[in-house]
């Protein structure tokens, strides 16, 4: 019991300070920036191989963000963080990051890829302001063959997730907040 209380306190401290901890949207140094762009492109290639219909969704979108590695952990409360690359017209235009805090019954951890497609220039512009967040009811589509063809936009946004094994149950996005730094 002591261990669980201590673990919860540590996670609360981490989740509480994550947005204030100085995690920069843009990776420090050209090597880290290049690595993130490479990781994002590799994640995008893997996602499109798993679901070829995703390519059409992204090519018709005003833009899209690729978060190649989002880490999520919870012991009672939880948090998630990931850095990504924003694309517009198929070219990268900057870096973005995502933070999330969850409260409720939860235990465990996972790493996943998240891809956000923006249907309109207005939805993309809202994301670029850095004041973009998902409401509590927002969910993501588990990326599998054909999922892109049936995906629907909600408020100009469609979200896809996949884990290392290529499949993940639909994920709750409530509480995710984003920031953006142009290149």
Backbone bond lengths (Angstrom), bond angles and torsions (degrees), N, CA, C in turn:
res aa  C-N    CA-C-N  psi(-1)  N-CA   C-N-CA  omega(-1)  CA-C   N-CA-C  phi
1 X - - - 1.452 - - 1.531 110.36 -
2 X 1.353 116.17 -42.99 1.472 119.69 178.79 1.517 110.42 -59.05
3 X 1.344 115.06 -41.72 1.463 120.49 -178.46 1.534 110.23 -62.51
4 X 1.334 117.33 -42.56 1.459 120.48 -179.65 1.534 110.93 -65.80
5 X 1.323 117.07 -40.12 1.466 120.68 178.60 1.523 109.55 -64.22
6 X 1.326 116.89 -43.68 1.454 120.85 178.53 1.526 110.58 -63.40
7 X 1.339 117.78 -44.61 1.465 121.45 179.31 1.519 111.14 -61.37
8 X 1.327 115.98 -42.30 1.455 120.29 178.36 1.519 110.80 -63.56
9 X 1.315 116.94 -42.81 1.471 120.80 178.95 1.522 110.91 -62.33
10 X 1.331 117.11 -41.84 1.460 120.79 178.64 1.524 110.60 -63.54
11 X 1.343 117.00 -46.60 1.461 120.07 178.71 1.517 111.85 -63.15
12 X 1.333 117.76 -38.64 1.466 120.50 177.66 1.520 110.06 -62.21
13 X 1.319 115.61 -40.51 1.460 119.48 177.80 1.517 111.73 -63.94
14 X 1.317 116.01 -42.92 1.461 120.16 179.14 1.521 110.25 -66.27
15 X 1.335 117.30 -49.36 1.467 120.92 -178.63 1.524 110.71 -62.54
16 X 1.318 116.93 -37.24 1.454 120.57 -178.89 1.512 113.87 -70.35
17 X 1.325 117.10 -30.58 1.459 119.69 -177.38 1.515 113.43 -100.43
18 X 1.331 118.16 -9.03 1.456 120.64 -176.79 1.520 113.20 -52.40
19 X 1.344 119.57 -50.15 1.454 117.98 -179.52 1.525 113.13 -67.30
20 X 1.326 118.41 -19.14 1.451 121.88 -177.38 1.521 113.40 -101.63
21 X 1.322 117.23 -2.36 1.458 120.43 -168.13 1.515 115.23 -80.24
22 X 1.308 117.52 1.86 1.453 118.31 177.69 1.511 113.10 84.19
23 X 1.345 117.78 14.21 1.458 120.02 173.26 1.513 106.02 -62.31
24 X 1.288 116.33 114.94 1.453 120.99 -177.74 1.520 109.47 -84.48
25 X 1.326 115.52 139.62 1.460 120.19 177.67 1.521 110.32 -60.64
26 X 1.316 116.40 -43.39 1.465 121.42 -179.22 1.526 109.51 -89.30
27 X 1.337 117.72 125.94 1.459 119.83 177.32 1.536 110.58 -59.40
28 X 1.311 116.27 146.79 1.462 121.39 -179.59 1.521 110.19 -81.17
29 X 1.311 116.21 125.68 1.461 121.44 176.15 1.512 112.98 90.12
30 X 1.321 115.55 148.43 1.462 121.89 -177.91 1.526 112.27 -63.25
31 X 1.330 118.05 -35.52 1.466 120.23 -179.97 1.521 110.51 -64.62
32 X 1.324 117.73 -46.24 1.463 121.27 179.51 1.529 110.82 -65.10
33 X 1.333 117.31 -37.55 1.457 120.89 178.32 1.525 110.36 -65.87
34 X 1.327 116.48 -45.42 1.461 121.46 178.63 1.530 110.75 -62.54
35 X 1.346 116.59 -41.44 1.465 120.70 179.05 1.531 111.11 -61.77
36 X 1.339 117.05 -41.45 1.461 120.04 179.78 1.533 110.40 -65.80
37 X 1.315 117.50 -42.70 1.464 119.85 177.94 1.532 111.12 -62.41
38 X 1.333 116.95 -40.76 1.466 121.28 177.46 1.522 110.77 -64.67
39 X 1.343 116.87 -45.63 1.468 120.62 178.48 1.528 111.30 -60.56
40 X 1.339 116.71 -40.34 1.461 120.53 179.78 1.531 110.25 -65.37
41 X 1.324 117.19 -43.35 1.469 120.20 179.63 1.524 110.78 -65.60
42 X 1.334 117.43 -40.39 1.463 120.76 177.80 1.527 111.07 -63.84
43 X 1.338 117.18 -42.17 1.467 121.49 178.58 1.529 110.22 -64.23
44 X 1.319 116.48 -40.49 1.460 121.65 178.62 1.533 110.33 -63.91
45 X 1.333 117.02 -45.34 1.474 121.06 178.03 1.521 111.16 -60.18
46 X 1.335 116.95 -43.06 1.462 122.04 -179.44 1.534 110.38 -65.22
47 X 1.338 116.47 -42.81 1.467 120.79 -179.80 1.528 110.48 -64.69
48 X 1.330 117.21 -41.61 1.460 120.48 179.89 1.528 111.52 -69.86
49 X 1.319 117.47 -30.39 1.470 120.16 175.51 1.532 109.85 -69.40
50 X 1.344 117.04 -37.64 1.465 121.09 179.03 1.520 111.07 -70.95
51 X 1.334 116.64 -32.29 1.456 121.40 -179.59 1.523 109.05 -142.26
52 X 1.337 117.97 90.94 1.460 121.29 -178.55 1.533 113.91 -57.50
53 X 1.342 118.39 -24.23 1.458 120.68 179.39 1.532 112.22 -69.12
54 X 1.318 117.76 -16.94 1.466 121.56 178.29 1.525 110.95 -63.87
55 X 1.331 116.57 -33.72 1.472 120.65 -179.40 1.524 111.02 -57.77
56 X 1.332 117.60 -42.88 1.461 121.70 178.67 1.528 111.22 -65.66
57 X 1.330 116.86 -41.69 1.471 120.75 178.43 1.526 109.77 -58.24
58 X 1.323 116.57 -48.03 1.459 120.36 -176.44 1.526 112.36 -71.41
59 X 1.336 117.64 -35.24 1.465 118.96 -179.62 1.526 111.73 -70.13
60 X 1.331 117.84 -25.76 1.464 120.39 178.10 1.529 112.77 -93.21
61 X 1.324 117.69 -7.16 1.467 121.91 179.13 1.529 110.67 -77.55
62 X 1.327 116.07 153.43 1.468 120.82 175.78 1.531 110.17 -67.31
63 X 1.308 116.22 -26.75 1.463 122.44 178.52 1.514 109.29 -178.30
64 X 1.327 115.82 173.21 1.462 119.99 178.25 1.520 109.82 -156.79
65 X 1.330 114.05 150.70 1.460 121.60 177.64 1.522 108.15 -113.56
66 X 1.331 116.00 137.51 1.461 121.73 178.90 1.523 108.08 -119.88
67 X 1.326 116.02 118.78 1.458 123.28 175.54 1.527 106.37 -107.61
68 X 1.345 117.93 97.64 1.468 119.81 -172.09 1.524 114.48 -67.15
69 X 1.321 117.64 -31.29 1.474 120.61 -178.26 1.513 109.38 -141.41
70 X 1.333 115.41 101.70 1.459 121.20 173.78 1.519 106.20 -104.43
71 X 1.316 116.84 123.29 1.460 121.90 178.03 1.511 109.23 -98.62
72 X 1.335 115.73 133.36 1.458 121.14 -177.88 1.518 107.86 -133.84
73 X 1.351 117.23 132.63 1.457 121.45 179.22 1.515 109.20 -143.55
74 X 1.358 116.18 151.57 1.455 120.19 -180.00 1.517 111.16 -155.28
75 X 1.319 115.06 140.55 1.455 124.38 165.19 1.527 103.96 -138.30
76 X 1.332 116.50 90.14 1.460 121.04 -174.38 1.521 111.00 82.09
77 X 1.313 117.04 -61.06 1.457 121.81 171.76 1.512 106.66 -115.33
78 X 1.289 116.37 161.29 1.458 117.55 -177.31 1.506 112.18 -148.62
79 X 1.298 113.91 174.46 1.445 120.69 178.40 1.507 110.19 -152.35
80 X 1.310 115.13 165.50 1.452 121.12 177.86 1.519 108.24 -145.94
81 X 1.333 114.94 152.06 1.456 120.12 177.28 1.521 108.58 -150.87
82 X 1.313 116.06 142.99 1.455 120.68 174.59 1.515 110.67 -161.08
83 X 1.313 115.30 148.54 1.467 122.25 174.11 1.512 108.74 -105.13
84 X 1.338 115.14 149.63 1.449 118.67 -179.05 1.512 112.72 -147.63
85 X 1.315 113.37 -175.59 1.460 122.89 -178.65 1.521 107.27 -125.04
86 X 1.330 116.47 135.03 1.456 121.65 177.36 1.518 109.37 -101.24
87 X 1.328 115.68 132.91 1.462 122.75 179.99 1.526 109.60 -116.28
88 X 1.321 115.48 142.77 1.456 121.84 174.57 1.525 106.04 -138.75
89 X 1.326 116.52 126.84 1.461 119.90 -176.07 1.524 112.15 61.90
90 X 1.326 117.08 29.41 1.460 122.27 179.33 1.517 115.22 79.86
91 X 1.335 118.42 -4.10 1.471 121.91 -179.93 1.532 109.77 -111.63
92 X 1.319 117.03 144.87 1.458 119.28 179.86 1.525 109.62 -72.81
93 X 1.330 113.95 137.61 1.460 120.25 -177.18 1.524 112.47 -120.44
94 X 1.341 116.84 -6.56 1.454 118.83 178.09 1.515 112.26 167.42
95 X 1.323 113.99 -173.32 1.462 122.17 -177.70 1.522 109.36 -111.75
96 X 1.320 115.72 150.45 1.458 120.32 178.01 1.526 108.33 -139.78
97 X 1.311 115.37 159.22 1.453 118.66 172.67 1.514 110.17 -138.06
98 X 1.334 114.61 161.07 1.449 122.47 -176.63 1.517 108.45 -130.96
99 X 1.331 116.07 134.78 1.464 122.10 171.51 1.520 107.46 -125.79
100 X 1.315 115.61 150.69 1.465 120.42 179.41 1.516 108.45 -149.67
101 X 1.313 116.21 138.64 1.462 122.11 173.01 1.517 107.70 -123.56
102 X 1.338 116.66 136.70 1.467 122.20 -179.62 1.520 108.28 -126.42
103 X 1.308 115.16 144.51 1.460 121.09 173.94 1.515 107.55 -128.08
104 X 1.314 116.78 139.76 1.456 121.06 -179.01 1.514 109.54 141.40
105 X 1.299 116.02 -167.52 1.458 120.80 -179.56 1.519 109.06 -82.69
106 X 1.324 116.40 113.40 1.464 121.11 -179.20 1.517 109.36 -156.62
107 X 1.319 115.74 148.35 1.458 121.53 177.19 1.519 107.80 -155.11
108 X 1.332 116.69 129.21 1.454 120.29 175.58 1.509 113.20 129.30
109 X 1.308 114.66 -171.48 1.449 120.33 -179.82 1.515 110.17 -157.61
110 X 1.324 115.69 158.89 1.452 120.85 177.86 1.526 109.34 -162.08
111 X 1.309 114.82 161.50 1.455 122.23 172.91 1.515 106.31 -121.84
112 X 1.325 116.11 136.45 1.460 119.42 -179.62 1.521 109.82 -146.31
113 X 1.328 114.65 166.93 1.462 122.87 174.56 1.520 107.07 -103.61
114 X 1.332 115.76 138.34 1.465 120.77 178.03 1.525 108.45 -127.42
115 X 1.323 115.48 131.45 1.465 122.12 178.02 1.523 107.43 -122.73
116 X 1.326 116.01 127.30 1.459 121.50 -179.27 1.526 107.91 -115.68
117 X 1.330 116.51 121.39 1.465 121.80 177.14 1.528 108.95 -101.92
118 X 1.330 115.98 135.68 1.461 122.25 179.80 1.523 108.28 -107.83
119 X 1.316 116.46 118.64 1.457 122.22 -173.48 1.528 112.78 -68.50
120 X 1.316 116.86 -38.67 1.471 121.10 -172.91 1.528 111.09 -125.27
121 X 1.322 116.69 159.62 1.467 119.67 173.67 1.537 112.01 -58.98
122 X 1.326 117.63 -31.40 1.465 121.06 178.93 1.527 111.19 -67.18
123 X 1.333 117.32 -42.52 1.468 120.72 178.16 1.534 110.31 -64.32
124 X 1.327 116.52 -40.33 1.465 121.04 177.55 1.528 110.48 -64.92
125 X 1.329 117.03 -43.69 1.471 121.04 179.74 1.531 110.74 -61.72
126 X 1.331 116.74 -38.39 1.474 120.18 178.13 1.528 110.39 -62.81
127 X 1.336 117.14 -41.50 1.462 121.25 178.01 1.533 110.54 -61.61
128 X 1.324 116.01 -41.98 1.467 121.28 -177.63 1.527 113.37 -66.21
129 X 1.324 118.11 -19.29 1.468 119.86 179.23 1.523 111.85 -68.83
130 X 1.331 116.47 -20.24 1.457 119.99 -177.46 1.515 112.45 84.03
131 X 1.325 117.30 3.24 1.466 121.74 178.28 1.520 111.23 -109.16
132 X 1.309 116.99 28.70 1.452 122.42 -176.64 1.526 109.52 -92.45
133 X 1.330 116.86 133.60 1.466 121.41 177.60 1.523 108.59 -149.53
134 X 1.330 116.08 153.00 1.459 120.82 175.31 1.514 109.62 -92.94
135 X 1.334 115.93 142.45 1.460 119.12 176.88 1.524 109.60 -79.73
136 X 1.310 115.89 173.21 1.465 121.69 -173.11 1.523 113.55 -61.72
137 X 1.324 118.58 -25.26 1.465 121.20 -176.91 1.524 113.49 -88.31
138 X 1.312 118.61 -4.56 1.464 121.32 -175.48 1.526 111.31 -69.57
139 X 1.329 116.02 138.14 1.462 121.83 176.97 1.522 109.35 -135.71
140 X 1.325 114.64 163.86 1.459 121.10 179.57 1.518 110.05 -111.98
141 X 1.321 115.41 155.37 1.459 121.99 175.78 1.520 108.31 -88.33
142 X 1.347 116.48 131.06 1.456 120.49 174.92 1.520 107.64 -70.27
143 X 1.323 116.01 124.88 1.459 120.76 -175.61 1.520 110.48 -77.88
144 X 1.316 115.10 117.49 1.464 122.61 175.30 1.512 106.44 -150.66
145 X 1.284 117.65 168.04 1.460 121.13 -175.53 1.521 111.45 -52.71
146 X 1.342 115.64 123.44 1.455 121.87 177.95 1.513 115.24 90.98
147 X 1.325 118.60 -9.45 1.468 120.69 -177.47 1.522 111.49 -64.00
148 X 1.322 117.36 -37.09 1.458 120.51 -179.93 1.513 112.65 -61.83
149 X 1.327 116.67 -34.72 1.460 120.89 -177.74 1.522 112.06 -68.45
150 X 1.322 117.65 -26.73 1.465 121.16 -177.84 1.524 113.01 -106.00
151 X 1.325 117.63 -0.17 1.470 120.95 -177.79 1.516 110.52 -66.02
152 X 1.297 115.66 142.79 1.460 122.19 178.89 1.522 109.46 -115.70
153 X 1.322 115.38 147.33 1.456 120.77 174.49 1.528 108.90 -86.84
154 X 1.312 115.75 139.48 1.455 122.71 172.47 1.517 107.16 -122.97
155 X 1.306 116.40 121.22 1.471 121.45 -176.43 1.523 111.79 53.37
156 X 1.342 116.68 36.32 1.455 121.64 176.16 1.517 115.11 81.17
157 X 1.349 117.35 10.35 1.464 121.20 -175.88 1.532 110.26 -133.31
158 X 1.323 116.47 139.09 1.460 122.89 172.73 1.523 107.42 -130.60
159 X 1.338 117.00 135.30 1.466 121.35 -173.80 1.523 109.73 -123.37
160 X 1.338 115.17 136.85 1.462 122.58 178.55 1.524 108.78 -124.18
161 X 1.333 116.83 140.96 1.460 121.22 176.37 1.514 109.91 -131.17
162 X 1.309 114.77 150.85 1.460 121.91 174.22 1.525 107.62 -151.60
163 X 1.317 117.12 150.90 1.463 119.24 175.31 1.521 109.13 -109.87
164 X 1.319 116.62 -175.16 1.463 121.14 -174.98 1.524 112.94 -59.10
165 X 1.338 117.81 -29.13 1.455 118.99 -179.89 1.530 111.22 -85.27
166 X 1.338 117.21 -1.62 1.447 120.76 175.43 1.509 114.68 94.43
167 X 1.326 118.95 -2.13 1.452 120.21 -179.97 1.520 109.29 -148.55
168 X 1.312 115.42 142.40 1.458 120.77 179.23 1.516 107.44 -148.74
169 X 1.299 116.45 144.16 1.463 119.41 175.82 1.517 108.81 -63.28
170 X 1.314 116.73 156.71 1.466 120.80 179.27 1.518 109.36 -52.36
171 X 1.306 116.05 137.58 1.457 121.38 -174.54 1.517 110.96 -110.02
172 X 1.322 115.28 144.56 1.457 121.45 174.64 1.522 108.72 -79.76
173 X 1.318 116.93 134.40 1.455 121.60 -177.98 1.518 112.52 -109.48
174 X 1.330 116.95 -3.60 1.459 120.78 -176.73 1.521 111.37 -53.00
175 X 1.305 116.32 134.23 1.458 121.57 178.42 1.512 114.44 89.69
176 X 1.333 118.38 -3.69 1.468 119.19 177.70 1.519 109.38 -74.10
177 X 1.335 115.55 133.13 1.460 122.30 177.03 1.516 108.20 -126.05
178 X 1.316 116.27 149.08 1.456 121.86 -172.77 1.519 111.68 -128.57
179 X 1.316 115.15 151.46 1.460 121.06 170.60 1.526 107.41 -131.56
180 X 1.334 116.12 161.42 1.454 121.58 -175.24 1.521 109.89 -142.12
181 X 1.332 116.02 138.71 1.452 123.04 173.99 1.529 107.60 -128.92
182 X 1.345 117.65 119.30 1.476 119.02 179.26 1.522 110.72 -67.75
183 X 1.351 115.46 155.07 1.477 119.17 179.79 1.507 110.86 -71.14
